[in-house]
């Protein structure tokens, strides 16, 4: 199960689908108060991810202006106690190492005692704890039990989340010279406006975009502050407080890539004359070869430039046997040209061959149009081509 932030970010948020949301506010608040105490007993409440999750839970369960939490008088229904393990797992980042600890055993005994669970019910609860932290046998026991029927839909999503996190992610590195439209391509592939697009070098940060298993309506970001539910403004503006070179985002990828265990690595544009650090970061990412596919974005309106040739030569030297897909972006801007698109592609293929790419795969598209759904067919073809190259 996940042990690093990148894997944790691949989990969809289950809270928007939680059955407790149908309960009255006083009951939801009491549920949060109890859950918060469990996390404190687990001594996991000071970690960055857990703190962010607790704030998110408080906002959703208690509202933006709740009464004093400790003074709420209501209780929550016993039936909801079986869902507490899934919340504990979510808030602590699905750390499987917690499952067999004395602290987890202590909070399990506390819940069983507090809710006076009899032997059969206590047995089901313990299976819930195992399932929540990704144990396949625990999941099989939970889904066979009649106790799970009231929460069937919720548990189906929880199992989907759990199985997704156990998969090995397919890592895609995107690179380009400045203004090729790499950010627009990321927005088109994810179906989310999560990457700033403008005709300049946007950032010297490494943006990691992690896919979720299903749509939860939430985009998260770790950019100094960890925001479980980041606003559009927060996503498009890098935090000045972040002194590291990394920003991490997670979202469900809409379209053909939806539900795939993917990680997109967005490198800075390499030919920003005012910031040579961009090129150094991208070169280190290339050299690391910690990716399964390289997507090189070409600007269809500026083909065959000196900067392009120099960077392509470097790419060829670094990637060794890694798969590479060339995306010919802004192809729509050439539609009125007298030269047919097939001829443009063939000319670019010859250029790539002169740089050392023997049989380059070139996919023409307009990322901006794809994101705007103006050319849905083109978008599907681009995603299908990417899936084909990835072997999906």
GUMILUM-669462 format. One record per residue (C-alpha): residue number from 1; residue in one letter; x negated, y, z negated. Coordinates in Angstrom, 2 decimals, always signed. Layout:
<sites>
{seq=NUM; type=A; u=X; v=Y; w=Z}
...
</sites>
This chain:
<sites>
{seq=1; type=X; u=+0.00; v=+0.00; w=+0.00}
{seq=2; type=X; u=-1.05; v=+3.63; w=+0.45}
{seq=3; type=X; u=-3.96; v=+4.85; w=-1.60}
{seq=4; type=X; u=-4.73; v=+8.18; w=+0.06}
{seq=5; type=X; u=-2.84; v=+11.37; w=+0.73}
{seq=6; type=X; u=-2.59; v=+10.71; w=+4.46}
{seq=7; type=X; u=-0.76; v=+7.43; w=+3.87}
{seq=8; type=X; u=+1.44; v=+8.89; w=+1.15}
{seq=9; type=X; u=+2.54; v=+11.59; w=+3.58}
{seq=10; type=X; u=+3.86; v=+8.88; w=+5.93}
{seq=11; type=X; u=+6.76; v=+8.16; w=+3.57}
{seq=12; type=X; u=+10.14; v=+9.63; w=+4.37}
{seq=13; type=X; u=+11.96; v=+11.32; w=+1.51}
{seq=14; type=X; u=+14.71; v=+9.06; w=+0.14}
{seq=15; type=X; u=+16.25; v=+11.70; w=-2.11}
{seq=16; type=X; u=+18.49; v=+13.24; w=+0.61}
{seq=17; type=X; u=+20.21; v=+9.83; w=+0.89}
{seq=18; type=X; u=+20.37; v=+9.13; w=-2.85}
{seq=19; type=X; u=+23.76; v=+7.98; w=-4.21}
{seq=20; type=X; u=+23.28; v=+10.19; w=-7.31}
{seq=21; type=X; u=+23.90; v=+13.23; w=-5.08}
{seq=22; type=X; u=+27.60; v=+12.34; w=-5.05}
{seq=23; type=X; u=+27.75; v=+12.60; w=-8.85}
{seq=24; type=X; u=+28.69; v=+15.80; w=-10.71}
{seq=25; type=X; u=+25.90; v=+18.31; w=-11.33}
{seq=26; type=X; u=+25.65; v=+17.57; w=-15.05}
{seq=27; type=X; u=+25.06; v=+13.89; w=-14.28}
{seq=28; type=X; u=+22.46; v=+14.73; w=-11.62}
{seq=29; type=X; u=+20.65; v=+16.99; w=-14.08}
{seq=30; type=X; u=+20.64; v=+14.31; w=-16.75}
{seq=31; type=X; u=+19.24; v=+11.85; w=-14.21}
{seq=32; type=X; u=+16.41; v=+14.28; w=-13.40}
{seq=33; type=X; u=+15.64; v=+14.89; w=-17.09}
{seq=34; type=X; u=+15.38; v=+11.15; w=-17.71}
{seq=35; type=X; u=+13.30; v=+10.60; w=-14.58}
{seq=36; type=X; u=+10.90; v=+13.39; w=-15.55}
{seq=37; type=X; u=+10.38; v=+11.77; w=-18.96}
{seq=38; type=X; u=+9.52; v=+8.46; w=-17.27}
{seq=39; type=X; u=+6.86; v=+10.14; w=-15.14}
{seq=40; type=X; u=+5.41; v=+11.77; w=-18.25}
{seq=41; type=X; u=+5.29; v=+8.39; w=-20.04}
{seq=42; type=X; u=+3.48; v=+7.03; w=-17.01}
{seq=43; type=X; u=+0.97; v=+9.90; w=-17.45}
{seq=44; type=X; u=+1.17; v=+10.70; w=-13.75}
{seq=45; type=X; u=+2.82; v=+14.12; w=-14.03}
{seq=46; type=X; u=-0.32; v=+16.23; w=-13.64}
{seq=47; type=X; u=-1.24; v=+15.04; w=-10.16}
{seq=48; type=X; u=-0.75; v=+17.46; w=-7.27}
{seq=49; type=X; u=+1.57; v=+15.25; w=-5.22}
{seq=50; type=X; u=+3.65; v=+14.27; w=-8.24}
{seq=51; type=X; u=+4.06; v=+17.89; w=-9.36}
{seq=52; type=X; u=+5.27; v=+18.83; w=-5.88}
{seq=53; type=X; u=+7.71; v=+15.93; w=-5.84}
{seq=54; type=X; u=+9.11; v=+16.83; w=-9.25}
{seq=55; type=X; u=+9.76; v=+20.39; w=-8.07}
{seq=56; type=X; u=+11.52; v=+19.01; w=-5.00}
{seq=57; type=X; u=+13.64; v=+16.65; w=-7.11}
{seq=58; type=X; u=+14.53; v=+19.45; w=-9.51}
{seq=59; type=X; u=+15.63; v=+21.69; w=-6.65}
{seq=60; type=X; u=+17.80; v=+19.00; w=-5.02}
{seq=61; type=X; u=+19.27; v=+17.42; w=-8.15}
{seq=62; type=X; u=+19.66; v=+20.45; w=-10.39}
{seq=63; type=X; u=+20.15; v=+23.32; w=-7.96}
{seq=64; type=X; u=+18.19; v=+26.52; w=-7.58}
{seq=65; type=X; u=+19.55; v=+28.05; w=-10.81}
{seq=66; type=X; u=+20.26; v=+25.14; w=-13.16}
{seq=67; type=X; u=+21.18; v=+25.40; w=-16.83}
{seq=68; type=X; u=+18.49; v=+24.64; w=-19.42}
{seq=69; type=X; u=+17.70; v=+21.04; w=-18.55}
{seq=70; type=X; u=+17.07; v=+19.76; w=-22.06}
{seq=71; type=X; u=+20.44; v=+21.11; w=-23.25}
{seq=72; type=X; u=+22.61; v=+19.17; w=-20.81}
{seq=73; type=X; u=+25.08; v=+16.98; w=-22.65}
{seq=74; type=X; u=+26.20; v=+14.56; w=-19.95}
{seq=75; type=X; u=+24.88; v=+11.07; w=-19.26}
{seq=76; type=X; u=+24.53; v=+9.30; w=-15.94}
{seq=77; type=X; u=+26.21; v=+6.05; w=-15.02}
{seq=78; type=X; u=+24.35; v=+2.84; w=-15.89}
{seq=79; type=X; u=+24.58; v=+1.69; w=-12.29}
{seq=80; type=X; u=+22.13; v=+4.44; w=-11.28}
{seq=81; type=X; u=+19.41; v=+3.04; w=-13.54}
{seq=82; type=X; u=+18.59; v=+0.45; w=-10.85}
{seq=83; type=X; u=+17.53; v=+3.29; w=-8.54}
{seq=84; type=X; u=+15.07; v=+4.83; w=-11.00}
{seq=85; type=X; u=+12.17; v=+2.58; w=-9.85}
{seq=86; type=X; u=+12.50; v=+3.87; w=-6.26}
{seq=87; type=X; u=+12.32; v=+7.46; w=-7.51}
{seq=88; type=X; u=+9.33; v=+6.68; w=-9.74}
{seq=89; type=X; u=+7.56; v=+5.07; w=-6.78}
{seq=90; type=X; u=+8.37; v=+8.01; w=-4.50}
{seq=91; type=X; u=+7.25; v=+10.64; w=-7.00}
{seq=92; type=X; u=+3.97; v=+8.86; w=-7.77}
{seq=93; type=X; u=+3.13; v=+8.25; w=-4.12}
{seq=94; type=X; u=+3.89; v=+4.50; w=-3.90}
{seq=95; type=X; u=+0.70; v=+3.59; w=-5.77}
{seq=96; type=X; u=+0.86; v=-0.20; w=-5.88}
{seq=97; type=X; u=-1.88; v=-0.16; w=-8.50}
{seq=98; type=X; u=+0.69; v=+1.14; w=-10.99}
{seq=99; type=X; u=+2.95; v=-1.88; w=-10.65}
{seq=100; type=X; u=+1.30; v=-4.25; w=-13.12}
{seq=101; type=X; u=+0.03; v=-1.67; w=-15.62}
{seq=102; type=X; u=+0.97; v=-1.51; w=-19.29}
{seq=103; type=X; u=+2.53; v=+1.92; w=-18.72}
{seq=104; type=X; u=+4.82; v=+0.65; w=-15.97}
{seq=105; type=X; u=+5.81; v=-2.27; w=-18.17}
{seq=106; type=X; u=+6.54; v=+0.18; w=-20.99}
{seq=107; type=X; u=+8.89; v=+2.35; w=-18.93}
{seq=108; type=X; u=+10.57; v=-0.78; w=-17.51}
{seq=109; type=X; u=+11.28; v=-2.02; w=-21.03}
{seq=110; type=X; u=+12.50; v=+1.44; w=-22.00}
{seq=111; type=X; u=+15.04; v=+1.53; w=-19.15}
{seq=112; type=X; u=+16.24; v=-2.01; w=-19.89}
{seq=113; type=X; u=+16.67; v=-1.11; w=-23.55}
{seq=114; type=X; u=+18.20; v=+2.34; w=-23.01}
{seq=115; type=X; u=+20.86; v=+0.95; w=-20.68}
{seq=116; type=X; u=+21.38; v=-2.31; w=-22.62}
{seq=117; type=X; u=+20.79; v=-4.46; w=-19.55}
{seq=118; type=X; u=+21.62; v=-8.11; w=-20.10}
{seq=119; type=X; u=+19.34; v=-10.89; w=-18.87}
{seq=120; type=X; u=+20.67; v=-11.17; w=-15.32}
{seq=121; type=X; u=+20.84; v=-7.41; w=-14.84}
{seq=122; type=X; u=+17.38; v=-6.98; w=-16.36}
{seq=123; type=X; u=+16.05; v=-9.55; w=-13.90}
{seq=124; type=X; u=+17.51; v=-7.60; w=-10.98}
{seq=125; type=X; u=+16.03; v=-4.39; w=-12.37}
{seq=126; type=X; u=+12.55; v=-5.91; w=-12.51}
{seq=127; type=X; u=+12.90; v=-7.01; w=-8.89}
{seq=128; type=X; u=+13.78; v=-3.39; w=-8.10}
{seq=129; type=X; u=+10.52; v=-2.25; w=-9.70}
{seq=130; type=X; u=+8.55; v=-4.75; w=-7.59}
{seq=131; type=X; u=+10.39; v=-3.78; w=-4.41}
{seq=132; type=X; u=+10.00; v=-0.04; w=-5.01}
{seq=133; type=X; u=+6.22; v=-0.42; w=-5.03}
{seq=134; type=X; u=+6.19; v=-2.51; w=-1.85}
{seq=135; type=X; u=+6.19; v=-6.13; w=-3.03}
{seq=136; type=X; u=+7.77; v=-8.24; w=-0.23}
{seq=137; type=X; u=+9.03; v=-10.92; w=-2.62}
{seq=138; type=X; u=+10.62; v=-8.26; w=-4.76}
{seq=139; type=X; u=+12.38; v=-6.86; w=-1.69}
{seq=140; type=X; u=+13.68; v=-10.30; w=-0.70}
{seq=141; type=X; u=+15.10; v=-10.83; w=-4.19}
{seq=142; type=X; u=+16.71; v=-7.38; w=-4.27}
{seq=143; type=X; u=+18.37; v=-7.69; w=-0.89}
{seq=144; type=X; u=+19.72; v=-11.18; w=-1.69}
{seq=145; type=X; u=+21.32; v=-9.99; w=-4.90}
{seq=146; type=X; u=+24.98; v=-8.96; w=-5.11}
{seq=147; type=X; u=+23.85; v=-6.12; w=-7.41}
{seq=148; type=X; u=+22.40; v=-4.30; w=-4.40}
{seq=149; type=X; u=+25.69; v=-4.04; w=-2.47}
{seq=150; type=X; u=+26.79; v=-0.66; w=-3.87}
{seq=151; type=X; u=+23.50; v=+0.82; w=-2.66}
{seq=152; type=X; u=+23.12; v=-1.13; w=+0.56}
{seq=153; type=X; u=+22.51; v=+1.83; w=+2.89}
{seq=154; type=X; u=+20.09; v=+3.52; w=+0.50}
{seq=155; type=X; u=+18.11; v=+0.32; w=-0.09}
{seq=156; type=X; u=+17.94; v=-0.34; w=+3.66}
{seq=157; type=X; u=+16.17; v=+3.00; w=+4.10}
{seq=158; type=X; u=+13.95; v=+2.31; w=+1.10}
{seq=159; type=X; u=+12.91; v=-1.03; w=+2.62}
{seq=160; type=X; u=+12.29; v=+0.64; w=+5.98}
{seq=161; type=X; u=+10.09; v=+3.18; w=+4.24}
{seq=162; type=X; u=+8.20; v=+0.45; w=+2.38}
{seq=163; type=X; u=+7.58; v=-1.68; w=+5.48}
{seq=164; type=X; u=+6.46; v=+1.38; w=+7.45}
{seq=165; type=X; u=+3.83; v=+2.28; w=+4.85}
{seq=166; type=X; u=+2.35; v=-1.21; w=+5.08}
{seq=167; type=X; u=+1.61; v=-0.75; w=+8.79}
{seq=168; type=X; u=-1.78; v=+0.34; w=+10.08}
{seq=169; type=X; u=-1.38; v=+3.81; w=+11.66}
{seq=170; type=X; u=-2.30; v=+4.47; w=+15.29}
{seq=171; type=X; u=-4.51; v=+7.56; w=+15.26}
{seq=172; type=X; u=-4.50; v=+10.02; w=+18.17}
{seq=173; type=X; u=-7.03; v=+12.82; w=+18.48}
{seq=174; type=X; u=-5.96; v=+15.78; w=+20.62}
{seq=175; type=X; u=-8.63; v=+18.06; w=+22.00}
{seq=176; type=X; u=-8.89; v=+20.83; w=+24.58}
{seq=177; type=X; u=-10.51; v=+24.08; w=+25.47}
{seq=178; type=X; u=-8.74; v=+27.20; w=+24.23}
{seq=179; type=X; u=-5.24; v=+28.02; w=+25.56}
{seq=180; type=X; u=-4.65; v=+24.66; w=+27.23}
{seq=181; type=X; u=-1.36; v=+24.30; w=+25.36}
{seq=182; type=X; u=-2.38; v=+21.68; w=+22.84}
{seq=183; type=X; u=-0.10; v=+23.10; w=+20.14}
{seq=184; type=X; u=+2.85; v=+23.12; w=+22.53}
{seq=185; type=X; u=+2.15; v=+19.47; w=+23.31}
{seq=186; type=X; u=+2.15; v=+18.61; w=+19.60}
{seq=187; type=X; u=+5.51; v=+20.35; w=+19.18}
{seq=188; type=X; u=+6.89; v=+18.44; w=+22.16}
{seq=189; type=X; u=+5.62; v=+15.07; w=+20.92}
{seq=190; type=X; u=+6.97; v=+15.57; w=+17.42}
{seq=191; type=X; u=+10.14; v=+17.39; w=+18.43}
{seq=192; type=X; u=+9.38; v=+19.90; w=+15.66}
{seq=193; type=X; u=+8.10; v=+23.48; w=+15.74}
{seq=194; type=X; u=+5.19; v=+22.72; w=+13.43}
{seq=195; type=X; u=+2.18; v=+23.99; w=+15.37}
{seq=196; type=X; u=+1.59; v=+27.66; w=+16.12}
{seq=197; type=X; u=+1.45; v=+28.46; w=+19.85}
{seq=198; type=X; u=-0.21; v=+31.59; w=+21.18}
{seq=199; type=X; u=-2.76; v=+32.52; w=+23.80}
{seq=200; type=X; u=-5.74; v=+32.58; w=+21.46}
{seq=201; type=X; u=-7.77; v=+30.39; w=+19.16}
{seq=202; type=X; u=-5.23; v=+29.76; w=+16.40}
{seq=203; type=X; u=-7.23; v=+28.14; w=+13.63}
{seq=204; type=X; u=-10.49; v=+26.57; w=+12.61}
{seq=205; type=X; u=-8.65; v=+23.95; w=+10.53}
{seq=206; type=X; u=-8.16; v=+20.28; w=+11.29}
{seq=207; type=X; u=-4.41; v=+19.71; w=+11.41}
{seq=208; type=X; u=-3.30; v=+16.17; w=+10.63}
{seq=209; type=X; u=+0.32; v=+15.42; w=+11.54}
{seq=210; type=X; u=+1.64; v=+12.22; w=+10.00}
{seq=211; type=X; u=+4.76; v=+10.49; w=+11.34}
{seq=212; type=X; u=+7.61; v=+9.31; w=+9.11}
{seq=213; type=X; u=+9.74; v=+6.18; w=+9.68}
{seq=214; type=X; u=+13.08; v=+7.97; w=+9.96}
{seq=215; type=X; u=+14.56; v=+11.46; w=+10.03}
{seq=216; type=X; u=+14.97; v=+12.89; w=+6.54}
{seq=217; type=X; u=+15.34; v=+16.51; w=+7.69}
{seq=218; type=X; u=+12.18; v=+17.51; w=+5.82}
{seq=219; type=X; u=+8.74; v=+18.65; w=+7.00}
{seq=220; type=X; u=+6.03; v=+18.61; w=+4.32}
{seq=221; type=X; u=+2.71; v=+20.44; w=+4.28}
{seq=222; type=X; u=-0.47; v=+20.33; w=+2.22}
{seq=223; type=X; u=-2.29; v=+23.62; w=+2.85}
{seq=224; type=X; u=-3.82; v=+24.44; w=-0.56}
{seq=225; type=X; u=-0.29; v=+24.32; w=-2.00}
{seq=226; type=X; u=+1.53; v=+21.05; w=-1.42}
{seq=227; type=X; u=+5.06; v=+21.79; w=-0.24}
{seq=228; type=X; u=+7.41; v=+18.84; w=+0.04}
{seq=229; type=X; u=+9.89; v=+21.00; w=+1.94}
{seq=230; type=X; u=+7.92; v=+23.59; w=+3.92}
{seq=231; type=X; u=+9.62; v=+26.45; w=+5.73}
{seq=232; type=X; u=+8.90; v=+27.32; w=+9.35}
{seq=233; type=X; u=+6.94; v=+30.41; w=+8.27}
{seq=234; type=X; u=+4.82; v=+28.32; w=+5.90}
{seq=235; type=X; u=+4.11; v=+25.77; w=+8.62}
{seq=236; type=X; u=+3.03; v=+28.35; w=+11.16}
{seq=237; type=X; u=+0.84; v=+30.45; w=+8.86}
{seq=238; type=X; u=-2.38; v=+28.98; w=+7.44}
{seq=239; type=X; u=-2.91; v=+29.66; w=+3.74}
{seq=240; type=X; u=-5.80; v=+32.03; w=+2.98}
{seq=241; type=X; u=-6.27; v=+30.15; w=-0.31}
{seq=242; type=X; u=-7.18; v=+26.94; w=+1.49}
{seq=243; type=X; u=-10.97; v=+26.90; w=+1.57}
{seq=244; type=X; u=-11.15; v=+23.39; w=+3.01}
{seq=245; type=X; u=-11.14; v=+22.55; w=+6.72}
{seq=246; type=X; u=-7.98; v=+20.45; w=+6.51}
{seq=247; type=X; u=-4.23; v=+20.97; w=+6.67}
{seq=248; type=X; u=-1.81; v=+18.06; w=+6.52}
{seq=249; type=X; u=+1.78; v=+17.94; w=+7.76}
{seq=250; type=X; u=+4.33; v=+15.13; w=+7.82}
{seq=251; type=X; u=+7.53; v=+14.86; w=+9.85}
{seq=252; type=X; u=+9.67; v=+12.40; w=+11.75}
{seq=253; type=X; u=+8.69; v=+12.34; w=+15.44}
{seq=254; type=X; u=+11.79; v=+12.71; w=+17.59}
{seq=255; type=X; u=+12.24; v=+10.99; w=+20.95}
{seq=256; type=X; u=+10.40; v=+7.93; w=+22.26}
{seq=257; type=X; u=+7.75; v=+8.13; w=+19.53}
{seq=258; type=X; u=+10.32; v=+8.10; w=+16.73}
{seq=259; type=X; u=+9.69; v=+5.43; w=+14.11}
{seq=260; type=X; u=+6.14; v=+4.69; w=+15.29}
{seq=261; type=X; u=+3.37; v=+4.67; w=+12.67}
{seq=262; type=X; u=+1.34; v=+7.52; w=+14.17}
{seq=263; type=X; u=-1.15; v=+10.12; w=+13.01}
{seq=264; type=X; u=-1.99; v=+13.07; w=+15.27}
{seq=265; type=X; u=-5.33; v=+14.79; w=+14.69}
{seq=266; type=X; u=-5.37; v=+18.31; w=+16.10}
{seq=267; type=X; u=-8.87; v=+19.69; w=+16.64}
{seq=268; type=X; u=-9.65; v=+23.42; w=+17.13}
{seq=269; type=X; u=-10.13; v=+24.83; w=+20.63}
{seq=270; type=X; u=-13.80; v=+24.46; w=+21.50}
{seq=271; type=X; u=-14.59; v=+27.56; w=+23.56}
{seq=272; type=X; u=-13.64; v=+30.38; w=+21.21}
{seq=273; type=X; u=-16.61; v=+32.73; w=+21.69}
{seq=274; type=X; u=-15.95; v=+34.54; w=+18.41}
{seq=275; type=X; u=-16.01; v=+31.35; w=+16.32}
{seq=276; type=X; u=-18.55; v=+28.64; w=+17.26}
{seq=277; type=X; u=-17.45; v=+26.69; w=+14.18}
{seq=278; type=X; u=-14.41; v=+25.53; w=+16.18}
{seq=279; type=X; u=-16.67; v=+23.63; w=+18.58}
{seq=280; type=X; u=-18.72; v=+22.12; w=+15.76}
{seq=281; type=X; u=-15.60; v=+20.81; w=+14.00}
{seq=282; type=X; u=-14.21; v=+19.27; w=+17.20}
{seq=283; type=X; u=-17.56; v=+17.68; w=+18.04}
{seq=284; type=X; u=-17.77; v=+16.08; w=+14.59}
{seq=285; type=X; u=-14.26; v=+14.69; w=+15.03}
{seq=286; type=X; u=-15.17; v=+13.26; w=+18.43}
{seq=287; type=X; u=-18.37; v=+11.74; w=+17.14}
{seq=288; type=X; u=-16.63; v=+10.11; w=+14.17}
{seq=289; type=X; u=-14.52; v=+7.99; w=+16.54}
{seq=290; type=X; u=-11.95; v=+7.57; w=+13.75}
{seq=291; type=X; u=-9.12; v=+7.48; w=+16.27}
{seq=292; type=X; u=-7.57; v=+4.95; w=+18.64}
{seq=293; type=X; u=-6.74; v=+7.26; w=+21.53}
{seq=294; type=X; u=-8.11; v=+10.60; w=+22.70}
{seq=295; type=X; u=-5.64; v=+12.92; w=+24.41}
{seq=296; type=X; u=-7.50; v=+15.60; w=+26.37}
{seq=297; type=X; u=-5.24; v=+18.51; w=+27.32}
{seq=298; type=X; u=-6.08; v=+20.26; w=+30.59}
{seq=299; type=X; u=-4.72; v=+23.68; w=+31.55}
{seq=300; type=X; u=-3.26; v=+23.18; w=+35.04}
{seq=301; type=X; u=-3.70; v=+26.88; w=+35.79}
{seq=302; type=X; u=-7.44; v=+26.86; w=+35.00}
{seq=303; type=X; u=-8.88; v=+23.64; w=+36.38}
{seq=304; type=X; u=-12.56; v=+22.92; w=+36.91}
{seq=305; type=X; u=-14.02; v=+25.79; w=+34.85}
{seq=306; type=X; u=-17.61; v=+25.78; w=+33.60}
{seq=307; type=X; u=-16.46; v=+25.56; w=+29.97}
{seq=308; type=X; u=-14.23; v=+22.60; w=+30.86}
{seq=309; type=X; u=-17.01; v=+20.74; w=+32.65}
{seq=310; type=X; u=-19.44; v=+21.25; w=+29.76}
{seq=311; type=X; u=-16.96; v=+20.02; w=+27.15}
{seq=312; type=X; u=-15.86; v=+17.06; w=+29.26}
{seq=313; type=X; u=-19.48; v=+15.97; w=+29.57}
{seq=314; type=X; u=-19.81; v=+16.07; w=+25.80}
{seq=315; type=X; u=-16.56; v=+14.13; w=+25.38}
{seq=316; type=X; u=-17.71; v=+11.42; w=+27.77}
{seq=317; type=X; u=-20.93; v=+10.96; w=+25.81}
{seq=318; type=X; u=-19.16; v=+10.72; w=+22.44}
{seq=319; type=X; u=-16.08; v=+8.57; w=+22.97}
{seq=320; type=X; u=-17.83; v=+5.40; w=+24.19}
{seq=321; type=X; u=-15.09; v=+2.81; w=+24.84}
{seq=322; type=X; u=-12.22; v=+4.74; w=+23.26}
{seq=323; type=X; u=-9.08; v=+5.09; w=+25.37}
{seq=324; type=X; u=-8.52; v=+8.54; w=+26.85}
{seq=325; type=X; u=-5.42; v=+10.12; w=+28.40}
{seq=326; type=X; u=-5.67; v=+13.39; w=+30.31}
{seq=327; type=X; u=-2.58; v=+15.57; w=+29.99}
{seq=328; type=X; u=-2.28; v=+18.14; w=+32.78}
{seq=329; type=X; u=-0.29; v=+20.77; w=+30.89}
{seq=330; type=X; u=+1.53; v=+23.82; w=+32.32}
{seq=331; type=X; u=+2.18; v=+21.87; w=+35.53}
{seq=332; type=X; u=+5.47; v=+23.73; w=+35.92}
{seq=333; type=X; u=+3.53; v=+26.93; w=+36.63}
{seq=334; type=X; u=+2.22; v=+25.34; w=+39.84}
{seq=335; type=X; u=+5.60; v=+24.32; w=+41.23}
{seq=336; type=X; u=+5.74; v=+27.33; w=+43.58}
{seq=337; type=X; u=+2.23; v=+26.74; w=+44.90}
{seq=338; type=X; u=+1.83; v=+25.52; w=+48.45}
{seq=339; type=X; u=-0.40; v=+22.64; w=+47.34}
{seq=340; type=X; u=+1.72; v=+19.57; w=+46.39}
{seq=341; type=X; u=+1.43; v=+18.29; w=+42.82}
{seq=342; type=X; u=+0.01; v=+14.97; w=+44.04}
{seq=343; type=X; u=-2.81; v=+16.85; w=+45.76}
{seq=344; type=X; u=-3.52; v=+18.86; w=+42.61}
{seq=345; type=X; u=-3.70; v=+15.68; w=+40.56}
{seq=346; type=X; u=-6.00; v=+14.05; w=+43.10}
{seq=347; type=X; u=-8.28; v=+17.11; w=+43.09}
{seq=348; type=X; u=-8.45; v=+17.02; w=+39.30}
{seq=349; type=X; u=-9.14; v=+13.28; w=+39.38}
{seq=350; type=X; u=-12.15; v=+13.88; w=+41.63}
{seq=351; type=X; u=-13.38; v=+16.62; w=+39.28}
{seq=352; type=X; u=-13.14; v=+14.25; w=+36.30}
{seq=353; type=X; u=-14.96; v=+11.57; w=+38.23}
{seq=354; type=X; u=-17.84; v=+13.95; w=+38.92}
{seq=355; type=X; u=-18.13; v=+14.49; w=+35.16}
{seq=356; type=X; u=-18.33; v=+10.74; w=+34.59}
{seq=357; type=X; u=-14.77; v=+9.45; w=+34.06}
{seq=358; type=X; u=-14.46; v=+6.59; w=+36.54}
{seq=359; type=X; u=-10.69; v=+6.00; w=+36.62}
{seq=360; type=X; u=-9.00; v=+8.80; w=+34.65}
{seq=361; type=X; u=-5.31; v=+8.51; w=+33.70}
{seq=362; type=X; u=-3.68; v=+11.90; w=+34.30}
{seq=363; type=X; u=-0.18; v=+12.80; w=+33.10}
{seq=364; type=X; u=+1.23; v=+16.12; w=+34.46}
{seq=365; type=X; u=+3.81; v=+17.90; w=+32.32}
{seq=366; type=X; u=+5.01; v=+21.15; w=+30.82}
{seq=367; type=X; u=+4.79; v=+20.80; w=+27.04}
{seq=368; type=X; u=+6.70; v=+24.02; w=+26.43}
{seq=369; type=X; u=+9.53; v=+22.96; w=+28.71}
{seq=370; type=X; u=+9.58; v=+19.50; w=+27.15}
{seq=371; type=X; u=+9.94; v=+20.95; w=+23.69}
{seq=372; type=X; u=+12.76; v=+23.20; w=+24.86}
{seq=373; type=X; u=+14.46; v=+20.18; w=+26.45}
{seq=374; type=X; u=+14.61; v=+22.00; w=+29.77}
{seq=375; type=X; u=+13.05; v=+19.00; w=+31.47}
{seq=376; type=X; u=+14.20; v=+16.02; w=+29.40}
{seq=377; type=X; u=+13.16; v=+13.54; w=+32.06}
{seq=378; type=X; u=+9.62; v=+14.94; w=+32.16}
{seq=379; type=X; u=+9.46; v=+14.74; w=+28.38}
{seq=380; type=X; u=+10.52; v=+11.09; w=+28.37}
{seq=381; type=X; u=+8.03; v=+10.23; w=+31.09}
{seq=382; type=X; u=+5.21; v=+11.91; w=+29.17}
{seq=383; type=X; u=+6.11; v=+10.07; w=+25.97}
{seq=384; type=X; u=+6.50; v=+6.77; w=+27.82}
{seq=385; type=X; u=+3.10; v=+7.24; w=+29.44}
{seq=386; type=X; u=+1.55; v=+7.89; w=+26.04}
{seq=387; type=X; u=+3.28; v=+4.84; w=+24.62}
{seq=388; type=X; u=+2.08; v=+2.75; w=+27.57}
{seq=389; type=X; u=-1.53; v=+3.82; w=+27.06}
{seq=390; type=X; u=-1.19; v=+3.08; w=+23.33}
{seq=391; type=X; u=+0.19; v=-0.36; w=+24.13}
{seq=392; type=X; u=+3.47; v=+0.36; w=+22.31}
</sites>
